[in-house]
Amino acid sequence: MREIDLDINAPKRRVTVMSYGSSRAGKTRFAATFPRPLFLSDNSEGGWETIRNMNPEARYEPDVMPRVWAMEKPEDMVKSVMAIEQICRGPHTMNGKQYKPGDIQTVVIDSLTFYGDSFLTHLERTQKDKRQVYQALNGHLREIMVRVHELPVNVVWICLEKAPDEENPQMGGILIPGQTKDKAPARCDYWFYHRSFQRGQELAFEVRTKKFGVWPAGGRDEGALPDPLPETNYRAMAEALGLVNSTGAYSPGELAQKRQQDALDEENAVLTTPPSTSTAAVPQATQVGAASNPNQNPNRSPAPAPMRRPVPVPGRQTR
C-alpha cells in the first residue's frame, strides 16, 4: 500500500494512453512520436513498416530510432515485460543488445487486439471449458496491464475499433475478446480515437480526445486537451498539458527534475533580497537568519543559486 500525492504540482511519473481506431488510422505513427518508444509488436501484423517509412522529423527525437521487439509467441509478451522491468532497474542485455535505464521511455503494445486473439487461441488449445477460457484470458490481460503500468515510463496500448452491434447499438469501442474491452480503457489516463480521411489529394489523420459520434474518448485532465489534437503527435499532447518549455516537451524523468529545480528556485527567491543597484560594489544578498551566527560575516555573499534548466536532450527540436 502507498499514499498518493494529490498535489497538482506533484511530478507525473508517466502518461498511459489507449489509442484505437480502424486499420491505417495513424495509431502506430502517433505512438512512434513518443519519447524513445519500444514497440512490442505482433509478428504477423508487421506494424513496424509504418515506423520504418516515417519521416524522422516526425519523431520526438529525430536522431533516435524507435525500437521494436516482435512477439512471435504468446509467452513473448510476458518475457518482454520482465526484461523491461530489469532494464528500468539497471543495464540488461536483450536480443543481443545492451540496454540501460533511460533507453526506453515509452512502451507501446501494438496491438492489444492481436495479442488478445493470440492468447485466446493458446488457451483454447489447452482448455475445453469456454467459461474458464475467458476467465483465464481476462485475468491474464489484467495482469499484463497492471505490470506494464507499474513501469516508470509512458505506455501506449493500440487497439482496433469495434463497431456498434446489437448488444450495444449506440456505442463503439475497442476490439478485444472478453470483458477486457470494457475495463482496459478505464485503466488508462487517456482514451483516444484515431481516424483517417481524405483531405483534397492527401490522406489526413486525426486524434479525437473527446467522444466523436459513436466512438468514446476522453481523459483525466478536466478538458485540458483540445479536440481534436492540433497535431497527431506526442508533442501536441504534451504542450496542451503544460509539460513543455521553449526547448520542447519533457520526458517523465525530465519533468520531475524540472519541478524539483523550480521549487529550489522559488525557495531561493524567498530567502534572498534583490541585488544592490550600486556599480561600485559587488552585489550583496542577505540570507534570513544569517546574523544569528556571531562568527559569520553578515556582509558575506551567499553561495550562488543553482542553475535552472539542465541541458535538453540531444536532438530535440525547438518549436
C-alpha positions in Angstrom: 0.0 0.0 0.0 1.2 3.5 -0.8 -0.1 7.0 -0.2 -1.0 9.0 -3.3 0.1 12.7 -3.5 -2.8 14.7 -4.8 -0.9 17.9 -5.1 -1.5 19.2 -8.6 2.2 20.2 -8.8 3.5 16.8 -8.0 5.6 15.3 -10.8 3.7 13.0 -13.1 5.5 9.7 -13.4 4.1 8.7 -16.8 1.2 9.0 -19.2 -0.9 6.0 -20.1 -2.9 6.0 -23.3 -5.4 3.7 -25.1 -5.3 4.5 -28.8 -7.9 2.8 -31.0 -9.4 3.1 -34.5 -9.6 1.4 -37.8 -6.6 -0.1 -39.6 -4.4 2.7 -41.2 -5.9 5.3 -38.9 -2.4 6.6 -37.7 -2.3 4.8 -34.4 1.2 3.3 -34.8 2.5 6.5 -36.2 1.2 8.5 -33.2 2.8 6.1 -30.8 6.1 6.4 -32.6 6.2 10.1 -31.8 6.5 9.4 -28.0 9.9 9.7 -26.3 12.2 6.7 -27.0 9.5 4.2 -27.7 9.9 0.4 -27.5 7.2 -1.4 -29.6 6.1 -4.9 -28.5 4.6 -5.6 -32.0 2.7 -8.6 -33.2 4.9 -10.6 -35.6 2.1 -11.3 -38.0 0.9 -7.7 -38.4 4.2 -6.1 -39.2 3.2 -2.7 -37.9 6.8 -1.6 -37.8 6.7 -0.9 -41.5 4.9 2.3 -40.6 7.7 3.3 -38.3 10.4 2.4 -40.9 8.7 4.7 -43.5 8.1 7.7 -41.2 9.8 11.0 -41.7 12.5 11.1 -39.0 11.5 14.7 -38.2 8.1 13.4 -37.0 9.8 11.6 -34.1 10.2 13.2 -30.7 14.0 12.9 -31.1 14.7 12.8 -34.9 18.0 11.1 -34.4 16.7 8.4 -32.1 15.1 5.4 -33.9 12.2 3.6 -32.1 13.0 0.0 -31.0 10.8 -2.9 -32.0 10.6 -6.4 -30.4 8.4 -8.8 -32.5 6.1 -11.0 -30.5 6.2 -14.4 -32.2 4.5 -16.4 -29.4 2.1 -15.5 -26.6 4.8 -16.1 -24.0 7.0 -13.5 -25.6 4.9 -10.7 -24.1 5.5 -11.8 -20.5 9.2 -12.3 -21.2 9.4 -8.8 -22.7 7.7 -7.1 -19.8 10.1 -8.9 -17.4 13.0 -7.7 -19.5 11.8 -4.1 -19.5 11.4 -4.3 -15.7 15.1 -5.2 -15.4 16.2 -2.5 -17.9 14.4 0.1 -15.8 16.5 -1.0 -12.8 19.9 -1.3 -14.5 21.8 -2.4 -17.5 20.4 -5.5 -19.2 21.1 -7.5 -22.4 18.1 -8.4 -24.6 18.2 -9.9 -28.1 22.0 -9.5 -28.0 21.8 -5.7 -27.4 22.8 -3.8 -24.2 20.1 -1.6 -22.7 20.4 0.8 -19.8 17.8 2.9 -17.8 16.6 5.8 -20.0 16.9 3.9 -23.3 13.2 3.0 -23.0 11.0 5.9 -22.1 7.7 4.6 -23.7 6.4 1.1 -24.1 3.9 0.5 -26.9 1.8 -2.6 -27.2 1.0 -2.9 -30.9 -1.5 -4.3 -30.6 -3.6 -5.4 -27.7 -6.2 -6.7 -30.2 -3.8 -9.1 -31.9 -2.2 -10.2 -28.6 -5.6 -10.9 -27.1 -6.5 -13.0 -30.0 -3.2 -14.9 -29.9 -3.5 -15.7 -26.2 -7.2 -16.7 -26.6 -6.1 -19.2 -29.3 -3.4 -20.5 -26.9 -6.0 -21.0 -24.2 -8.5 -22.8 -26.4 -5.9 -25.3 -27.4 -5.3 -26.3 -23.7 -8.8 -25.8 -22.2 -12.2 -27.0 -23.2 -14.5 -25.1 -20.9 -15.3 -21.8 -22.6 -16.1 -20.0 -19.4 -12.7 -21.0 -17.9 -11.0 -19.9 -21.1 -12.4 -16.4 -20.9 -11.8 -16.1 -17.2 -8.2 -17.0 -17.8 -7.9 -14.5 -20.7 -9.4 -11.7 -18.7 -7.1 -12.4 -15.7 -4.1 -12.6 -17.9 -4.7 -9.3 -19.7 -5.4 -7.6 -16.4 -2.1 -8.8 -15.0 -0.2 -7.7 -18.1 -1.8 -4.2 -17.9 -1.1 -3.9 -14.2 2.6 -4.9 -14.6 3.1 -2.6 -17.6 1.5 0.4 -15.8 3.9 -0.1 -12.9 6.8 0.7 -15.2 8.3 4.3 -14.8 7.6 5.0 -18.5 4.9 6.2 -20.8 2.6 3.5 -22.0 0.5 3.3 -25.2 -2.0 0.5 -25.9 -3.0 0.2 -29.5 -6.3 -1.5 -30.5 -8.6 -1.9 -33.5 -12.1 -0.4 -33.2 -15.2 -2.5 -32.7 -18.3 -1.1 -34.5 -21.7 -0.8 -32.6 -23.6 -4.0 -32.7 -26.9 -5.4 -31.5 -25.6 -5.7 -27.9 -24.6 -2.0 -27.9 -26.1 -0.2 -30.9 -25.3 3.3 -29.7 -21.6 2.9 -28.9 -18.5 1.5 -30.5 -15.3 0.6 -28.6 -12.1 -1.4 -28.7 -11.8 -4.8 -30.3 -10.6 -7.2 -27.6 -12.1 -10.6 -26.7 -13.7 -11.0 -23.3 -14.6 -8.4 -20.7 -11.3 -6.6 -21.0 -12.8 -4.5 -23.8 -14.9 -2.7 -21.2 -12.2 -2.4 -18.5 -9.0 -1.7 -20.3 -9.7 1.9 -21.3 -10.6 2.7 -17.7 -7.1 1.7 -16.6 -5.5 4.5 -18.8 -5.1 8.2 -18.3 -6.3 8.9 -21.9 -8.6 7.2 -24.4 -8.0 8.5 -27.9 -10.0 7.7 -31.1 -8.0 7.8 -34.3 -9.4 8.3 -37.7 -8.1 9.0 -41.2 -9.9 10.8 -44.1 -9.2 12.3 -47.5 -8.4 16.0 -47.5 -8.1 17.0 -51.1 -5.4 14.9 -52.6 -3.8 14.0 -49.3 -4.7 11.4 -46.6 -5.2 13.3 -43.3 -5.0 11.8 -39.7 -6.9 13.0 -36.6 -6.8 12.2 -32.9 -10.1 12.8 -31.1 -9.7 13.4 -27.4 -13.5 13.6 -26.7 -16.4 11.4 -27.7 -16.8 11.5 -31.5 -20.1 10.2 -32.8 -20.4 6.6 -31.6 -16.7 6.5 -30.6 -15.9 7.1 -27.0 -12.8 9.1 -26.0 -11.7 11.2 -23.0 -9.1 11.8 -20.3 -8.5 12.7 -16.7 -7.4 16.2 -17.4 -10.6 18.2 -16.9 -10.8 19.1 -20.5 -7.2 20.4 -20.9 -6.7 18.6 -24.2 -8.2 20.2 -27.3 -10.4 18.1 -29.5 -9.0 17.1 -31.9 -5.3 17.4 -31.1 -3.8 20.2 -33.2 -1.2 17.7 -34.5 -1.2 14.0 -34.3 1.9 13.5 -32.1 3.1 13.3 -28.5 4.4 16.9 -28.5 1.0 18.4 -29.2 -0.4 16.5 -26.3 2.5 17.5 -24.0 2.1 21.1 -24.9 -1.6 21.1 -24.2 -1.0 19.5 -20.8 1.7 22.1 -19.9 4.6 19.7 -20.0 6.9 21.8 -22.3 9.1 24.9 -22.3 10.9 26.6 -25.2 13.1 23.6 -25.8 10.3 21.2 -26.3 8.5 18.5 -24.3 9.9 16.9 -21.2 10.1 13.2 -20.7 8.7 11.9 -17.4 12.1 11.9 -15.7 12.9 15.4 -17.0 9.6 16.7 -15.8 10.3 15.6 -12.3 13.8 17.2 -12.4 12.2 20.5 -13.7 9.7 20.7 -11.0 12.3 20.0 -8.3 14.5 22.7 -9.8 11.6 25.2 -9.9 10.9 24.5 -6.2 14.6 25.3 -5.4 14.4 28.5 -7.4 11.3 29.6 -5.6 12.8 28.9 -2.2 16.0 30.8 -3.2 13.9 33.8 -4.4 12.2 33.9 -1.0 15.4 33.7 1.0 17.3 36.4 -0.9 16.8 40.1 -1.4 17.3 41.9 -4.8 21.0 42.7 -5.5 22.3 46.2 -4.9 22.0 48.6 -7.7 25.4 50.2 -6.9 28.0 49.8 -9.6 30.9 50.4 -7.3 30.5 47.4 -5.1 29.9 43.7 -5.6 26.1 42.9 -5.4 25.2 41.6 -1.9 22.4 39.3 -0.8 21.4 38.9 2.8 20.0 35.5 3.9 17.3 35.3 6.6 18.9 34.3 9.9 22.5 34.9 8.8 23.2 37.4 11.7 22.3 34.8 14.3 25.8 33.3 13.9 28.3 35.7 15.6 31.2 34.2 13.8 29.7 34.8 10.3 30.4 37.9 8.3 26.9 39.5 7.7 28.3 41.1 4.5 29.5 37.9 3.0 27.7 37.0 -0.2 25.8 33.7 -0.2 26.6 30.8 -2.5 25.2 31.3 -6.0 21.7 29.9 -6.6 21.7 26.6 -8.6 21.4 26.7 -12.3 17.8 26.4 -13.6 17.3 24.0 -16.5 19.5 21.0 -17.3 20.8 20.8 -20.9 17.9 19.5 -23.1 18.0 16.0 -24.6 20.3 16.0 -27.7 18.4 16.1 -30.9 15.4 17.9 -29.5 13.9 20.5 -31.9 12.6 23.8 -30.8 9.1 24.7 -32.0 
